[in-house]
Structure formats: C-alpha cells, structure tokens
Amino acid sequence: MALIPAPSTPTSDGTDFRDPDLRLSGLLDPGSMAPVGPVDGCGVTRVTGLIDGAPVVAFCTDATSMGGALGAAGADRIVEAIEFAVEHGRPVIGVWHCGGARLTDGVESMDGAGRMFRAMTAASGRVPQISVVVGPAAGAAAYGPALTDFVIMSEAARVFVTGPDVVRAVTGETIDMAGLGGPEPHGTRSGVAHVAVGSEAEAYRTARALTGYFARPGAVAPGTLGDCADPAGLLPESPRRAYNVVPLVRALLDDDTFLQIQPRWARNMVVGLGRLAGRSIGVVANNPLYKAGCLDSLSAEKAARFVRTCDALGVPLLVVVDVPGYLPGVSQEWDGVVRRGAKLLHAFSETVVPRITLITRKSYGGAYLAMNSRPLGADVVLAWPDAEVAVMGAEAAVNVLHRRVLAAADAAELPELRRRLIGEQQRKAGGLGRALSLGAVDEVVAPADTRRRLARALEDLPARRGAHGNIPL
C-alpha cells in the first residue's frame, strides 16, 4: 500500500529537497557523480561516484514522484545498480524514501521487488551494501534495506511492513508512524537500525564514514602508534564494579575512528568498526555496564551477525572479553538463548578473517567459549595479567565444591576458611597459568603494551575473507 507523499519542501534555490540528484550529491564527493543508464522517470536514479576518492555505486528512490513508490522498472534499475557494483567490486549505497509498491503496476511491482531481493541476496558477501533511509520505507522498501549489510536511519525515516492505518484496522492497536517504524523503536527494540542519526545530512556523513572502512581498508603500520597510554586505567580498581567498555575500545583503536553499530540495542554487547594502526578492524566487546556483560539471546544474535558481516567483507576482528557467563533465567530460555547463542558459536567457528581475542578481566564458562576462544579458532589470544579464565568465578565455584565444608565450619572461622578456599580455587582453576599451559591463552600482555601487541599480531596474520553471504540473523 503506497503512502501519501509528504508535501514538497523547496531548498533555498527552489529545488525539492527530495530530488534524487540532490540527495545523491550530498552523499558523494563533489563533482564525482555520473548517471548510469537513461533517466526515464521510472522512480529510481542510479549513479556512480566517489566517497573520499573511492569509487562506489549509488541509487536513490524518487520521492517527488508518487511518494517514491517502487514499480517494476524502478526495481530493475536497482538490480542493474547492484549487478554493476558486483561486476566492478564496488560498495553500493541505496538512499530510500519509498511508499511501497506502485499500485498502478499491479502484480508487476511485486515481481520487480522479488528480482531486487534476489539481486541483493546474490551480492551479499561480495560487495558491501549500505542503506540510508531518509523517509518512509514501507513494504518492499522495508525489506530492501533489511537485506543489506547496514541500515542507517535519519530522524525522518519510517520503516515498516504495514502502516499505522492497517495495524489499527487489523489488530485494533493505535500508534503513529514514528512509534511504529521510526529510528527510536528500530534503534532500541527491533535492532533494524544499525545507526540512527538526526538529520539527513548526518545520515550521509555516517554512510560515507561506514563506506570508508570497506572501500579504503588501509594497511597495518605499527610504527604510527607512538607512545601508548595505559588503557587499564579506564577500568575500576575493584573487579566487582561495572564499567562502560566503549572508552576502552576507543583507547585500543586509533583516535576518533570507532563507529559503534547498533549502540542502543542489546547494550551488553558492543560491536563496531574502527582502525588499528591504520587498518580497518571490527570490534566485538562485552559491556559490563549492562547486565554485568553477560551474554544473552539478543547480544549473541547481535554479535553473530556482526561477526559474519566482517568475515564476509574481509574485515579482521578484535574481540575484547570481560564476561561472567550467560544470563540465567526462564525468559532467556524461552527467548531462545540456546538457539541464538548457537548463532554466535557458529559465526566464530566458520570465520576465517584474522581474529584476535583480548581478555581483560574474566572469561567464564560457556561464554568463554563463545567469545572467540582458541577452541573456536581464534588466531591469537592475549590476556592482561589479572585476567581469569575459568568455568565460573572462584567464589561461586567454592560454594559448589566445598558446600559441606563451609556448612560444617564454625561461624568465627568461616570468613578465613572461605578466603583460603577462594585463593586456592583461583590458583588452581581461575588464573592464567593453566590457560597458558593448555594453549587457551598465548601470551600475557601488559595493558600499556596492548596496542602495539595487537598491531603486531594483526600485521603478522595473513589477509583472508569468508566465502558466504550475510543473511540477516
């Protein structure tokens, strides 16, 4: 069902801000845009151009005509743009403001949408596909972006399969377009939006930055690191205290290069792209500020999709681990923590890009395995001196292993007995000695030396790339 187009808003020179040429010129380097194929009024404009000097392919739906509704011919233009991008090995960026299928085209519009979906799927994992949603994107125009690698939503974006009127008629639920499909619900509840921004111009800037990690991956240059600050100072002194891992991730990467993906969804897991010694790298990190950094169903799914994205597009991975285990609870089991957690195990196990693990504080139980452990194929596993690798925390383990001894102890002696047993448990099973002897950890690294050691490891590992698509998990 097509939406009623928004009123035209002219720019200072009288141009409709929804004009595809205007929108694409805001995305691409000045003067670099060149049309591909005829301008035939089909509702989609496709062009080639540059982003920071790197060649890309882009297309934009024409919201000045029928609200950007997509017909068979317009869908074919998108197919041609994607196929051209694959043929020339270029990223493809779609700018979406589309009210859904063209009713005047009837079933032909649905046939065209199917061809578009198939082309996106065929290109998946072969070239980066980025969607910038700057207005309504309904029906087929919702599933189009969802099939791509990244979805950027501006404040005016509205993504849904059926609009509020249909929802109210069918279910009786009353909601407006923003509440149903705006950047707030898709950035915090559904996970559809990888990045939600304010203005349309900011959406284009974000798309340009995101494209750069793939179009200009760079090379590792450890000599550019200079003096490295001690990142351990960003962690609280007490290992029991929570902290936000994002500043630590930024400190491990080159200055001002970290772009967080899905920052407000499944917040106990941080994923994003940055640069290390000049080389593009993907980061996966537990965030103890939320749910103590535990893995749960949503965070495992979030990380699994990102890991597969990086593998499919040839981006190395850095995994920063501080995880106490999986989040227990009935709701977790019913929400599919087994099924969704298995996605993360599968994602890391099949990944072939260089991947480095850094354990900062703790790595316990099944979550130790899931966070790019050596048994799953991690290339390099580093740990800070005070890190722990164990089945569970020493205190919890003592409560299980020595419950009878503790129960029989005199109350006055109990604190000292517990302290001694915890110390023994830490030395026997929770420290790094056993992990090093088993090869689960390769090396203990001082926090101040971490950046240099990570860069050296990344430089030594051969470039590899997965041979698979990037299905939306």
C-alpha positions in Angstrom: 0.0 0.0 0.0 1.5 3.3 -1.1 1.8 6.1 1.4 0.6 9.7 0.7 3.7 11.7 -0.3 4.8 14.4 2.1 4.4 18.0 0.9 7.3 19.2 -1.2 9.7 21.4 0.7 11.9 23.6 -1.5 15.5 24.3 -0.7 17.0 27.8 -0.8 17.4 27.6 -4.6 13.9 26.3 -5.1 14.9 22.6 -5.6 12.8 20.0 -3.9 14.9 18.5 -1.1 13.6 15.1 -2.1 15.1 15.3 -5.6 17.3 12.2 -6.1 20.2 14.1 -7.7 20.3 16.5 -4.8 20.3 13.6 -2.3 23.0 11.7 -4.1 25.2 14.8 -4.5 25.0 15.1 -0.7 26.3 11.5 -0.3 29.1 11.6 -2.9 32.2 13.6 -3.4 31.5 17.0 -5.1 31.6 16.7 -8.9 32.1 12.9 -8.9 28.5 11.8 -9.6 27.8 10.3 -13.1 24.5 8.8 -14.2 24.3 5.2 -15.2 21.8 4.4 -17.9 18.9 6.6 -19.1 16.9 9.0 -16.9 13.5 7.5 -17.8 11.1 8.5 -15.0 11.0 5.0 -13.5 11.3 6.4 -10.0 14.9 5.4 -9.3 18.1 7.2 -10.1 21.3 5.2 -10.2 24.8 6.7 -10.4 28.5 6.1 -10.0 30.6 8.4 -7.9 33.4 8.7 -5.3 33.4 8.7 -1.5 36.7 10.1 -0.2 38.1 9.2 -3.6 37.0 5.6 -3.6 34.6 4.5 -6.4 31.1 3.5 -5.4 27.7 2.8 -6.9 24.6 4.5 -5.5 20.9 4.7 -6.2 18.0 6.8 -4.8 14.3 6.3 -5.0 12.4 9.4 -6.3 10.1 10.7 -3.6 9.0 13.6 -5.8 7.1 11.1 -8.0 4.2 9.0 -6.4 5.9 9.3 -3.0 8.8 7.2 -4.3 6.6 4.2 -4.8 8.5 1.3 -6.4 7.4 -0.2 -9.7 8.8 -3.0 -11.8 11.1 -0.6 -13.9 12.4 1.1 -10.8 13.2 -2.2 -9.1 15.1 -3.3 -12.3 17.2 -0.1 -12.0 18.2 -1.1 -8.5 19.0 -4.6 -9.8 21.2 -3.1 -12.5 23.0 -0.9 -10.0 23.7 -3.8 -7.7 24.9 -6.0 -10.6 27.2 -3.2 -11.8 28.6 -2.9 -8.3 29.4 -6.6 -8.1 30.9 -6.6 -11.5 33.3 -3.8 -10.6 33.8 -4.7 -7.0 32.4 -1.5 -5.5 30.3 -0.8 -2.5 26.7 0.0 -3.3 24.7 2.6 -1.3 20.9 2.9 -1.6 19.0 6.0 -0.5 15.5 5.1 0.4 12.3 7.2 0.6 9.7 5.0 -0.8 6.0 4.5 -0.1 5.9 0.8 -1.1 4.8 -0.8 -4.3 3.3 1.2 -7.2 -0.4 0.3 -7.2 -0.6 1.2 -10.9 1.9 -1.6 -11.7 -0.2 -4.2 -10.0 1.5 -7.6 -9.5 4.3 -6.5 -11.8 5.6 -4.3 -9.0 5.8 -7.3 -6.7 7.6 -9.3 -9.4 10.1 -6.4 -9.7 10.6 -6.4 -5.9 11.3 -10.1 -6.0 14.0 -9.6 -8.6 15.5 -6.8 -6.4 15.6 -9.1 -3.3 17.3 -11.8 -5.3 20.0 -9.4 -6.6 20.6 -8.2 -3.1 21.0 -11.7 -1.9 23.3 -12.6 -4.7 25.5 -9.6 -3.9 25.5 -10.4 -0.2 29.1 -11.0 1.0 30.6 -10.0 -2.4 30.3 -6.2 -2.0 29.3 -4.0 0.9 25.6 -3.0 0.7 24.6 0.1 2.8 21.1 1.5 3.0 20.3 5.1 4.0 16.7 5.6 4.9 15.7 9.2 4.9 11.9 9.0 4.7 9.1 6.4 4.8 10.2 2.9 3.6 7.2 0.6 3.5 6.5 -2.9 2.3 9.1 -4.0 -0.3 11.1 -0.8 0.5 11.4 -2.0 4.1 12.7 -5.5 3.2 15.1 -4.0 0.6 17.2 -2.2 3.3 16.8 -5.2 5.7 18.6 -7.4 3.2 21.7 -5.1 3.1 24.6 -5.2 5.4 23.9 -1.9 7.2 20.9 0.3 7.7 21.3 4.0 8.6 18.1 5.8 9.6 17.7 9.6 9.8 15.2 11.2 12.1 12.6 11.3 9.3 13.0 7.6 8.5 10.0 5.3 9.0 10.4 1.6 8.2 7.5 -0.8 8.5 5.8 -3.6 6.5 2.3 -2.2 7.1 1.5 1.3 8.2 -0.5 2.5 11.3 -3.8 2.5 9.5 -3.5 -1.2 8.5 -2.3 -2.1 12.0 -5.3 -0.3 13.6 -7.8 -1.9 11.2 -6.4 -5.5 11.7 -5.3 -5.5 15.3 -7.0 -2.5 16.9 -3.7 -1.1 18.0 -3.3 2.6 17.7 0.2 4.0 17.0 1.7 6.7 14.8 4.4 6.2 12.1 7.3 7.3 14.3 6.3 4.9 17.1 5.7 2.1 14.7 8.8 2.4 12.5 10.9 5.3 13.4 14.6 5.4 14.5 13.6 5.1 18.2 11.9 1.7 18.1 14.3 0.3 15.4 17.3 1.6 17.3 16.3 0.3 20.7 13.8 -2.6 20.3 14.0 -4.3 16.9 17.6 -3.9 16.0 16.7 -3.0 12.4 18.7 0.3 12.5 22.4 -0.2 12.7 22.9 3.5 13.2 20.2 6.1 14.0 21.2 9.7 13.4 19.5 13.1 13.4 19.4 15.0 10.1 19.6 13.7 6.5 23.0 15.3 6.1 24.2 13.4 9.1 22.9 10.2 7.6 25.0 10.8 4.5 28.1 11.6 6.6 27.7 8.4 8.5 27.3 6.4 5.3 30.5 8.0 4.0 32.4 7.0 7.1 31.0 3.5 7.1 31.8 3.0 3.4 35.4 4.1 4.1 36.1 1.1 6.3 35.5 -1.2 3.4 36.5 0.9 0.3 39.7 2.0 1.9 40.7 -0.7 4.4 44.3 0.6 4.7 47.4 -1.4 5.8 48.8 -2.0 9.3 51.6 0.4 10.2 52.7 -0.3 13.8 55.3 2.5 13.6 52.5 5.1 13.5 51.3 4.2 17.1 53.8 6.2 19.0 53.5 6.3 22.8 50.6 4.3 24.1 48.7 5.2 27.2 47.8 2.6 29.8 44.2 1.5 29.0 43.9 -0.4 32.3 43.3 3.0 34.0 39.9 3.1 32.3 38.7 0.1 34.4 37.7 0.4 38.0 40.1 -0.9 40.7 37.5 -3.4 42.0 36.8 -6.3 39.6 33.3 -6.3 41.0 32.5 -2.9 39.7 30.8 -2.3 36.4 32.2 0.0 33.7 31.4 1.1 30.2 33.7 -0.8 27.7 33.3 1.8 24.9 36.0 4.2 26.2 38.3 1.2 26.5 37.6 0.2 22.9 38.3 3.7 21.7 41.6 3.7 23.6 42.7 0.4 21.9 41.9 1.8 18.4 43.3 4.8 16.5 42.0 8.1 17.7 38.4 9.0 16.7 38.0 6.0 14.4 35.4 3.9 16.3 31.9 3.8 14.8 29.6 1.9 17.0 26.9 -0.3 15.4 23.5 -0.8 17.0 24.6 1.1 20.1 21.2 1.2 21.8 20.1 -2.4 21.1 21.4 -5.4 23.2 23.7 -2.9 25.0 25.5 -5.6 27.0 27.4 -6.3 23.7 29.3 -3.6 21.8 30.1 -4.0 18.2 31.6 -1.5 15.7 34.2 -0.6 13.2 37.4 1.3 13.7 41.1 1.4 12.7 44.1 -0.2 14.4 47.5 1.2 13.3 45.7 2.4 10.2 43.9 -0.9 9.3 40.1 -1.3 9.3 39.0 -3.7 12.0 35.8 -4.9 13.5 35.4 -4.9 17.3 33.2 -7.2 19.4 33.2 -6.5 23.2 31.2 -7.4 26.3 29.9 -4.4 28.1 29.8 -4.9 31.9 27.8 -1.7 32.3 24.7 -3.6 31.2 23.7 -7.0 32.6 27.2 -7.3 34.0 28.4 -8.0 30.5 26.6 -11.4 30.4 25.8 -13.0 27.1 22.1 -13.3 26.4 19.9 -14.2 23.5 19.8 -10.7 21.9 23.5 -9.9 22.4 24.6 -13.3 21.0 22.5 -12.7 17.9 23.8 -9.1 17.5 27.4 -10.2 17.8 26.9 -13.2 15.4 25.5 -11.0 12.6 28.3 -8.5 13.0 31.0 -11.3 13.0 29.6 -12.8 9.8 29.4 -9.3 8.2 33.1 -8.7 8.9 34.0 -12.2 7.7 32.0 -11.9 4.5 33.6 -8.5 3.7 37.2 -9.3 4.8 37.5 -7.2 7.9 39.7 -8.6 10.7 38.2 -8.9 14.2 39.3 -7.8 17.7 37.3 -9.4 20.5 37.5 -7.8 23.9 36.4 -10.2 26.6 35.1 -9.5 30.1 32.2 -11.9 30.5 30.9 -13.7 33.6 28.8 -16.2 31.7 25.3 -16.5 30.1 22.5 -14.6 31.7 20.3 -17.1 33.5 16.5 -17.1 33.7 13.3 -18.5 32.4 12.8 -15.6 30.0 16.2 -16.3 28.4 15.5 -19.9 27.9 12.1 -19.1 26.4 13.6 -16.3 24.3 15.9 -18.8 22.6 19.2 -18.3 24.3 20.2 -21.8 23.2 19.2 -21.2 19.5 20.5 -17.6 19.4 23.6 -18.4 21.4 24.4 -21.2 18.9 24.5 -18.5 16.2 27.5 -16.9 17.8 29.3 -20.2 18.2 28.6 -20.9 14.5 29.7 -17.4 13.4 33.1 -17.6 15.1 33.7 -21.2 14.2 33.2 -20.5 10.4 35.1 -17.2 10.4 38.4 -17.1 8.5 39.4 -13.4 8.7 42.2 -12.7 11.2 40.7 -12.6 14.7 42.4 -11.6 17.9 41.0 -12.0 21.4 42.0 -9.9 24.4 40.8 -11.0 27.9 40.9 -8.0 30.2 39.3 -9.2 33.5 37.4 -12.5 33.3 36.1 -15.1 30.9 33.9 -17.7 32.4 32.1 -20.9 31.4 30.2 -21.2 28.1 30.6 -17.5 27.4 34.4 -18.0 27.4 33.9 -20.4 24.6 31.5 -18.2 22.7 33.7 -15.1 22.7 36.2 -16.2 20.1 38.1 -18.7 22.2 41.0 -20.7 20.9 38.8 -23.9 20.5 36.6 -21.9 18.1 39.6 -20.9 16.0 40.9 -17.6 17.4 44.3 -16.8 15.8 45.8 -15.0 18.8 44.5 -14.9 22.4 46.1 -12.3 24.7 45.3 -11.6 28.3 46.0 -8.9 30.9 48.0 -10.0 34.0 45.0 -10.1 36.3 42.6 -11.8 34.0 40.8 -15.0 34.9 39.8 -17.9 32.7 37.6 -20.5 34.4 34.4 -22.5 34.4 33.0 -20.0 36.9 34.1 -17.4 39.3 36.2 -18.6 42.3 33.6 -17.6 44.9 30.8 -19.4 43.1 32.9 -22.4 42.5 33.9 -22.7 46.2 30.2 -22.5 47.2 29.6 -25.5 44.9 32.7 -27.6 45.5 33.0 -27.0 49.3 29.5 -26.5 50.4 29.7 -29.3 53.1 32.9 -28.0 54.5 31.5 -24.5 54.7 28.3 -25.6 56.2 30.2 -27.5 59.0 32.7 -24.7 59.7 32.5 -22.7 62.9 31.0 -19.2 62.3 34.1 -17.5 63.6 36.3 -19.4 61.3 34.1 -19.2 58.2 35.5 -15.9 56.7 39.1 -17.1 56.9 38.2 -20.6 55.5 36.2 -19.1 52.6 39.1 -16.7 51.8 41.6 -19.5 51.8 39.4 -21.8 49.6 38.8 -19.0 47.2 42.5 -18.3 46.9 43.2 -22.0 46.2 40.5 -22.1 43.6 41.9 -19.1 41.9 45.4 -20.5 41.7 44.2 -23.9 40.6 41.5 -23.1 38.1 40.9 -19.4 37.7 44.3 -17.8 36.9 46.2 -17.7 33.7 48.7 -20.4 34.4 46.5 -23.3 33.4 45.1 -21.4 30.4 48.7 -20.7 29.2 49.8 -24.3 29.7 46.8 -25.6 27.7 47.4 -23.0 24.9 44.0 -21.4 25.5 45.9 -18.1 26.1 49.0 -17.4 24.0 50.5 -14.5 26.0 50.1 -12.3 29.0 50.5 -8.7 27.8 50.9 -5.5 29.9 48.0 -3.2 29.4 50.3 -0.3 28.3 51.8 -2.6 25.6 48.4 -3.9 24.3 48.0 -1.6 21.3 51.5 -2.4 20.0 51.0 -6.1 20.6 47.6 -6.1 18.8 49.0 -4.2 15.9 51.9 -6.7 15.6 49.5 -9.6 15.7 47.3 -8.0 13.0 50.3 -7.3 10.8 51.6 -10.9 11.1 48.2 -12.6 10.2 47.5 -13.2 6.5 44.5 -11.4 5.0 41.6 -13.8 4.5 37.9 -13.5 3.7 34.9 -15.7 4.2 33.1 -17.2 1.2 29.5 -16.8 2.3 26.6 -14.4 2.2 25.4 -12.2 5.0 21.9 -13.4 5.9 20.1 -11.1 8.4 20.2 -13.2 11.5 
